[in-house]
Amino acid sequence: AVVSTQSTGDQWGLDLTSSIIDLEGRQVPQPTLLTKDGKMPVDANKAAFDNITRKNFVITSADIQNDYCVIVTQRDVTNAQEFMETASKVGPACGIQIGPRGKVVPIRSDRAEEYINAIRSEAANAKIIVCIVPNDKKDRYDAIKKHCCIDQPIPSQVLQGKNLAPKKKMSVVTKVVMQMNAKMGGELWSVHIPMKKVMYVGIDTYHDSGSSRSVGGVVASMNDSCTRYYSKTTWQPSKQELISQLDVVMTDILRQYKEKNGCLPERILIFRDGVGDGQLLAVKEQELKNIKDAISRQSQDKSIELVFTVVTKRIQQRFFLKQGPRLNNPPPGTIVDSTVTRDELFDFFLVPQGVGQGTVTPTHYNVLEFSTTLKPDHLQQIAYKLCFMYYNWTGAIRVPAICQYAHKLAFLVGQSLHRDPSPDLADLLYYL
């Protein structure tokens, strides 16, 4: 056999350079975490604060006490007792007021109707419902969530019994109790952002598994410390990424902000997830225009600064830090905004996390509107700080938390509810 010495690249007319591009990056400072006891540093290598759960850190606790209800099959009643005992140890240690005497409601079988009948009869006396289920059957989960988010609005927590095994019980219950606190309006932690009167908005879309429609989730912060939120959902026809009703949604969100704060925000920073590079122009012409219309209608004479950024996670670019002859992952907080960015747009790459193995993936930010007195550096720092505000994870996530909240909302509605959730829950992070 004759082996061709011609490389694959030559056959296709491609010319690949033998070296990778050298470029300048910089690192933004690690954020300062704000807890009940004051400030707490973040582990700069991991961009995490796992040890927070060993402290009494929760800023404000939801008033759970013993006003919660645990629904469980008769054969798993011991799991309910284990859960309550463990919750009453780990909760108060973190600063969450939860007692050991929630009401246990045993049911005969693990059918969805049994859980829902129990919720119907018990929800009036409980502030949050905990369902311990034997496995991860989707139809049962969907039915419980549909009932608790639409028919009888109450925060709910679904938990698999196997996760209460002795080895992982403490860490699982700690996370569950933190989640319960967040779902009921408690504030776990915050990050220090000096700017006041700013509203952060996250937008994401999800394609409904049960129909040809797409659901858009919109979540907006309602206070300066970014610990209280308001959420709305909107529907689009057939697998459409772009959200057509954004002017209506934005009008409602601005009204809510004014009602809660007595004034409109001075700046609005919007992070839009879930659209590819090919749709940037369409987003600018449709969604951004709708948002501007809503802002100008609500603000009348007052000028509100607006920043609109598209956040992209699925990208091919990778960056390495040169340390002598070695190439390592760049540290969390690394910004690249030259050489490999676009000339005609304001865009940048941010490395938000540290990884233990493999190559870290940066997140790409395309800024489509920058009508503000902020400097680009300020936006980059804010984007990084917001990655630490996701209450389901003690560390940085890949996108600003407000985007992940919008994703969780759209995912819950598209996967399980297939209808708009009750407006009674709009002020809570019930979709966590």
Buried (B, 14 or more C-beta within 10 A) or exposed (E): EEEEEEEEEEEEEEEEEEEEEEEEBEBBEBBBBBBBEEEBEBBBEBBBBEEBBEBEBBBBBBEBEBBBBBBBBEEBBEBBEBBBEBBBBBBBBBBBBBBBEBBBBBBEEBBBEBBBBBBEEBBEEBBBBBBBBBEEEEEBBBBBBBBBBBEBBBBBBBBBBEBBEEEEBEEBBBBBBBBBBBBBBBBBBBBEBEEEEBBBBBBBBBBBEEEEBBBBBBBBBBBBBBBBBBBBBBBBEEEBBBBBBBBEBBBBBBEBBBEEBEEBBBBBBBBBBBBEEEBBEEBBEBBBEBBBBBBEEBBEEEEBBBBBBBBBEEEEEBBEBEEEEEEEBBBBBBBBBEEEBEEEEBBBBBBBBBEEEEEBBBBBBBBBBBBBEBEEEBBBBBBBBBBBBBBBBBBBBBBBBBBBBBBBBBBBBBBBBBEBBBEEBBBBBBBB
